[in-house]
Every structure is written in C-alpha cells, then in structure tokens.
Amino acid sequence: MLVGVVVPSLVLRELIESRFGRGPLADLSAVAVPMAATAWLAPYASYRRRDALLWLVGPGLYVFAVIAWRVALAPYRDWSPRPEEKARMRWSRDPEHAGTWYLTEPESGTRHTSSR
C-alpha cells in the first residue's frame, strides 16, 4: 500500500516539474496523492482526516505507514478505539482473538465519516 501511494506521487512530481520547473508547486504535488490517501484511510484506523496535513511538515510518511498497518490489521484491532468510536466497538471474547476489538454493525444512517 505504501509503494502504491508513494510511487504515483513521485511520478506526479516529475510530470509537474518537467512542465513548470522546480519550485513549491512541484514540492506540493509530491505530497498531494499521499495526503489524499491518508485522509481517506484515516477514519478506518482511528485517526482523524486532518492528520493528513502532517505530510506538509514532515512526519506524514510515518503516520501513513501506521495507518496502512492498522488498516491491514483492521479485523483484529489491537489499539483502543477513539472516544467517538467506543459506542460501536466491543471487546472480543473469542479466545482466538483475545485482546482485540471488533466493530459492531454501524447505526442506521451513519458512516465512518459522520461527525458526532
């Protein structure tokens, strides 16, 4: 997942750099794709969409790697849910998946992007 996001961003940067030259536009284009992917995946990993802005100051790659890791392991969550997620989360009592959380059925009409 990490390679699938970073490689297209580098290609986009090269295309913009060849068209407009080096500069801030080329630099910002390099983080546009990873920022969008981070913002899209963040709610699935108990992160906020605004955490994608960390790509602008440096630790964006680390945050994206953590989000990608969490999304890959989403069925067996080993991190605590955020306060707004606790109403839909249950502690697993299955001996095979002890120590993990699972997401119950979402409330009718709500999505992971709801702002409650």
C-alpha positions in Angstrom: 0.0 0.0 0.0 2.9 2.3 0.8 4.5 1.8 -2.5 1.2 2.2 -4.3 0.8 5.7 -2.9 4.4 7.0 -2.9 5.3 5.9 -6.4 2.4 7.7 -8.1 3.2 10.8 -6.1 6.8 10.8 -7.3 5.6 10.3 -10.9 3.2 13.3 -10.5 6.0 15.4 -9.1 8.2 14.6 -12.1 5.4 15.4 -14.5 4.7 18.8 -12.9 8.4 19.5 -12.5 9.0 18.9 -16.3 6.1 21.2 -17.2 6.5 24.0 -14.7 10.1 23.6 -13.4 11.4 23.1 -9.9 9.6 25.0 -7.1 6.9 24.9 -4.5 4.3 23.6 -6.9 6.4 20.5 -7.7 7.1 20.0 -4.0 3.4 20.2 -3.0 2.4 17.9 -5.9 4.7 15.2 -4.4 2.5 15.1 -1.2 -0.9 15.6 -2.9 -1.5 11.9 -3.5 -0.3 10.6 -0.1 -2.3 13.3 1.7 -5.4 12.3 -0.1 -4.8 8.6 0.6 -4.1 9.4 4.3 -7.2 11.5 4.6 -9.3 8.7 3.0 -7.9 5.8 5.2 -7.5 7.7 8.5 -11.1 7.0 9.9 -10.6 3.3 9.3 -7.5 3.3 11.6 -8.9 5.6 14.4 -7.1 8.6 13.1 -8.6 12.0 12.1 -8.7 13.1 8.5 -6.8 16.3 9.4 -3.8 14.1 10.3 -3.1 14.1 6.6 -1.8 17.6 7.0 1.3 16.1 8.7 2.6 15.4 5.2 3.2 19.2 4.9 5.5 19.3 8.0 7.4 16.0 7.8 6.1 13.0 9.7 3.4 12.2 7.1 5.2 9.1 5.8 5.4 7.7 9.4 1.7 8.5 10.0 0.7 6.9 6.7 2.7 3.8 7.5 0.9 3.4 10.8 -2.5 4.0 9.1 -1.6 1.4 6.4 -0.5 -1.1 9.1 -3.7 -0.5 11.1 -6.0 -0.8 8.0 -4.3 -4.1 7.1 -5.0 -5.4 10.5 -8.4 -3.9 10.9 -10.3 -7.1 11.5 -8.1 -7.7 14.6 -7.7 -4.2 16.1 -5.2 -4.2 18.9 -5.5 -0.4 19.5 -8.0 1.3 21.7 -10.9 2.9 19.9 -11.3 6.7 19.9 -14.0 8.1 22.3 -16.5 8.6 19.4 -15.9 5.0 18.3 -16.5 3.4 21.7 -20.2 3.1 21.2 -19.8 0.9 18.2 -16.8 -1.2 19.5 -16.9 -4.3 21.5 -14.0 -6.2 23.3 -13.5 -9.6 21.6 -14.3 -12.5 23.9 -13.2 -15.1 21.3 -10.2 -17.0 22.7 -8.5 -17.0 19.3 -8.6 -13.2 19.1 -8.2 -12.3 22.7 -7.1 -8.8 23.4 -8.6 -7.3 20.2 -11.6 -5.0 19.5 -14.2 -5.6 16.8 -16.6 -3.2 15.2 -20.3 -3.9 15.7 -22.8 -3.1 13.0 -22.9 0.7 12.4 -26.0 2.6 13.4 -28.5 3.1 10.6 -27.8 6.1 8.5 -24.3 6.7 9.9 -21.0 6.2 8.1 -17.4 6.3 9.2 -17.2 9.9 8.2 -20.0 11.1 10.4 -19.1 13.9 12.8 -20.6 13.0 16.2 
